[in-house]
Amino acid sequence: MGAGTPSPAVRDGLQSAVKRVRVLLLSSLTLLAIAVAPLARADEFASLLSDLANGGFADKEKAVIALGRLGDERAVAVLTALKDGRLIKTPDGRILVSDAVRLTDPISSTAVSGITADEAERIRVNNRLRGAIEGAIGELTLFSSDPAARLAAAQDALRHPSADQPALLEKAIAAEQDAAIRAAMQQSLLASRLVAGSKAEKLAAVRALGDKTDPQIKNLLDQFRAAPDTDGELRQAADAALASIQNRLRLVRLAASLFEGVSLGSVLLLAAIGLAITFGVMGVINMAHGEMIMLGAYAAYVCQQLFRAFLPPGWIDGYLLLAVPVAFMFTAAVGILLERSVIRFLYGRPLETLLATWGVSLILQQAVRSIFGSPNREVANPAWMTGGFDPVGGFTITWNRLTIIVFCLIVLGVLALILNRTSFGLHMRAVTQNRAMASVMGIRSARIDALTFGLGSGIAGMAGVALSQIGNVSPNLGTIYIVDSFLVVVFGGVGNLMGTLVGALSLGIVNKFLEPVAGAILGKIVVLVAIILFIQRRPRGLFALKGRTAEAEA
Amino acid sequence: MRKTAWSPGFWACFFGCGLILAIAIPAFNLLVPPNSPAALPDYLVPLLGKYLCYALLALSLDLIWGYAGILSLGQGAFFALGGYCVGMYLMRQIGARGVYGNPLLPDFMVFLNWQQLPWFWWGFDHFAWAAAMVVLVPGLLALVFGWLAFRSRVTGVYLSIITQAMTYALMLAFFRNDMGFGGNNGMTDYKDLLGWDVHQPSTRLGLYLASVVALGLGYLLCRFITASKLGRVLLALRDAESRVRFLGYSVTNAKLFVFTISAILAGIAGALYVPQVGIINPSEFSPGNSIEVAIWVSVGGRGTLSGAVVGAILVNAAKTWLTGAAPETWLFVLGALFVLTTLVFPHGMVGLLRRARWIRPRAPAPVPAGEQA
């Protein structure tokens, strides 16, 4: 590239620098104007209002457009009322806004008494005027004091780009304090330049739009490219921009699938970790595991209700911090009770444990249904878990799902520590490997059994708290997860936490990648069939125990 | 063995029960005047028929679980597949009498705006084809599934879990509308079967008698299998699979054979069940249903064919009575049954009776308590 001719990038840079200076100048002027405006505009607002009431349709249209340009928030109420036929003129010439209950003076925003809407004359509108009103309201809301309304107006401008938008949007951008809204406005500004800019502006806009991911922008560019008055250079630029958007969208979709997959995987993992302990480590088929999850979810519900009933409203966001230990303790207690009363008689008879624990699960379900009723109970997300953020544009990472992923990793980490670094974990592994030898060495194996089962159940309870954050809580919550949890454990390899982690994540991700191709249910069926076939190849799962232990387990 | 299995005492019991079911019950229904207290009202006939279908289903599970140690949690899937085959035949019999009056397509297809009959519905307007499918569909599925599973020595709990996954996958599949099996609503509103109106008491009595015959033949078949040399091999492989394999028996083939036979019996049970209850829908595939079958067998006595039949009839009669009298207690009772039979009565009711020596102890031997899966 020669040194004499500036490259397109440099040229663009220069242009945009010039433009930035211009925008800066303009915006400082507008700021000044806005600062002094209210005084000057009070009369203008009143006179435009009287134009609305007294002129013909052409005058009205002018007045509507002028009201829109005024940037006065009172105009929104007036224009909305005009559009709905609620703007009235009293016999003495006052112009009032009427709603179902009362009449309001739009200039002073005070209620007016002593007159009814029936005595007044409705100010008429026609279709052409309605269009103008809608445009004006859209413009006005760009300056609304409500950030949500401004954002909505900015996004609305993107949907209907028109020739007179750029100036307005530039003004709005200059006045905007919120970075996110400003970004949305800038995007709309670029889009409106496609319609109304000079060729250089259009070119710059097309290039700038190339690194967005919004599908709407893709549509706009498609339309722009297909428009008859687009010349070759612009068309080329549009093609390049479209191609880059396509690539980006593909990446975004990939990232979204991956996130959803990891999220589903973490839910499966939480549901399955407890099972990996009771089934994997103890060899007990606990069909009531799903009900332990359900009990945990109800523990979260009860905590929430207690916080609502007995603590000041500001504390409600803290209920989750209490719910996790409460759910753990409660379900662990139920688990220990279950182990002492039923399961300890059935060690070494896995199929019969399966039937007995299935019976227990029916009893627990019916008990919860009797206490709380069958309808779904709603557990609200605390404020810090609602909403989400959008890292690249195009898909949202919600806080509740992200929290569950983190929570799941913490649970897994703590569990690994307990198993490998504490004396309880050591005893547990000893009893698992050789019960008789462990007893001879002085380990109270019956106590270890009860505690291990309690630990597995307690983790299921915490999983229930997590699940209550992404769905409804109902007595058959557990049955939804029981088949999946067993598949995760069997797929990953029994008696192996690492296998459970890999199994859950891969099932989650495969499921979410299949979903767009095959549909949710078909995708799930494919996964189930794949697991059935996989177990034929490796009957002991991904990470099978080898050697004598494996034989003894069979 | 053969001598005790087919003794005159057995035949006396068998025909005695058969006479009660096949002669006495219809007689109470037909001959006793309806207002007499001894009369059997019409509505009870299909209910009893339903129990007999369940008994056949329990028998099919007992054959593989009680004798070969295969706890299939997908037995309900074979039952439902048999039911769907008959359901499809009954749907085709409706013809132009459906709500939409389409002579070719069942109502739900018209509703979904389908233009032609899918290929897998071809032939279901003939009873013979449907009857063949009742045997072939569950049989082939079991053959393929069992071949895959037993060949790679998937046993015990793992087998239970993948059979459960199988029925779960089928349930999800049949819930889909575009599978062409009526989706969520399943198939219902049947009109007639082989020209007889399914709502007529006489047709229902006929279906009931067919169930009695099917149960009787199924029982004899199971007894024949378990009393044969194969039956001894099955018992042996239930208790020590590796040893049987090392002795030179083909464990895979023996298991595959009984698994397939059992699936066919379950399919026939489902086929008789559907016209008597008048509906088939995907919830029949739900894993819970299959697990319930295991409890019928446990209650009656696992490893005893008569126990499976008695257990199925008693548990379901209790269910009918309790869900009417005190619906909220039924799940408690069923749950308690699961826990108690496994903990306290591992040999079920027949085992209890035998321990009390009311009935002479007889082969096959009861299941050892410390059985390894």
Chai-1 contact restraints between the chains, C-beta under 6 A:
chainA,res_idxA,chainB,res_idxB,connection_type,confidence,min_distance_angstrom,max_distance_angstrom,comment,restraint_id
A,I285,B,V157,contact,1.0,0.0,6.0,A-B,restraint_1
A,V342,B,V339,contact,1.0,0.0,6.0,A-B,restraint_2
A,F345,B,L343,contact,1.0,0.0,6.0,A-B,restraint_3
A,P350,B,V157,contact,1.0,0.0,6.0,A-B,restraint_4
A,P350,B,A373,contact,1.0,0.0,6.0,A-B,restraint_5
A,L351,B,L71,contact,1.0,0.0,6.0,A-B,restraint_6
A,L351,B,A373,contact,1.0,0.0,6.0,A-B,restraint_7
A,E352,B,T342,contact,1.0,0.0,6.0,A-B,restraint_8
A,L355,B,A294,contact,1.0,0.0,6.0,A-B,restraint_9
A,L355,B,F338,contact,1.0,0.0,6.0,A-B,restraint_10
A,L355,B,T342,contact,1.0,0.0,6.0,A-B,restraint_11
A,A356,B,F338,contact,1.0,0.0,6.0,A-B,restraint_12
A,A356,B,V339,contact,1.0,0.0,6.0,A-B,restraint_13
A,A356,B,T342,contact,1.0,0.0,6.0,A-B,restraint_14
A,W358,B,I291,contact,1.0,0.0,6.0,A-B,restraint_15
A,W358,B,F338,contact,1.0,0.0,6.0,A-B,restraint_16
A,G359,B,G335,contact,1.0,0.0,6.0,A-B,restraint_17
A,G359,B,F338,contact,1.0,0.0,6.0,A-B,restraint_18
A,G359,B,V339,contact,1.0,0.0,6.0,A-B,restraint_19
A,L362,B,L331,contact,1.0,0.0,6.0,A-B,restraint_20
A,L362,B,L334,contact,1.0,0.0,6.0,A-B,restraint_21
A,L362,B,G335,contact,1.0,0.0,6.0,A-B,restraint_22
A,I363,B,F332,contact,1.0,0.0,6.0,A-B,restraint_23
A,I363,B,G335,contact,1.0,0.0,6.0,A-B,restraint_24
A,Q366,B,L331,contact,1.0,0.0,6.0,A-B,restraint_25
A,Q366,B,F332,contact,1.0,0.0,6.0,A-B,restraint_26
A,V483,B,Y168,contact,1.0,0.0,6.0,A-B,restraint_27
A,F486,B,I161,contact,1.0,0.0,6.0,A-B,restraint_28
A,V490,B,I161,contact,1.0,0.0,6.0,A-B,restraint_29
A,I521,B,L172,contact,1.0,0.0,6.0,A-B,restraint_30
A,I521,B,R176,contact,1.0,0.0,6.0,A-B,restraint_31
A,K524,B,L172,contact,1.0,0.0,6.0,A-B,restraint_32
A,I525,B,A169,contact,1.0,0.0,6.0,A-B,restraint_33
A,I525,B,L172,contact,1.0,0.0,6.0,A-B,restraint_34
A,I525,B,A173,contact,1.0,0.0,6.0,A-B,restraint_35
A,L528,B,A165,contact,1.0,0.0,6.0,A-B,restraint_36
A,L528,B,A169,contact,1.0,0.0,6.0,A-B,restraint_37
A,V529,B,A169,contact,1.0,0.0,6.0,A-B,restraint_38
A,I532,B,I162,contact,1.0,0.0,6.0,A-B,restraint_39
A,I532,B,A165,contact,1.0,0.0,6.0,A-B,restraint_40
A,I535,B,V154,contact,1.0,0.0,6.0,A-B,restraint_41
A,I535,B,I162,contact,1.0,0.0,6.0,A-B,restraint_42
A,Q536,B,L148,contact,1.0,0.0,6.0,A-B,restraint_43
A,Q536,B,S152,contact,1.0,0.0,6.0,A-B,restraint_44
A,P539,B,S152,contact,1.0,0.0,6.0,A-B,restraint_45
A,P539,B,V154,contact,1.0,0.0,6.0,A-B,restraint_46
A,P539,B,Y158,contact,1.0,0.0,6.0,A-B,restraint_47
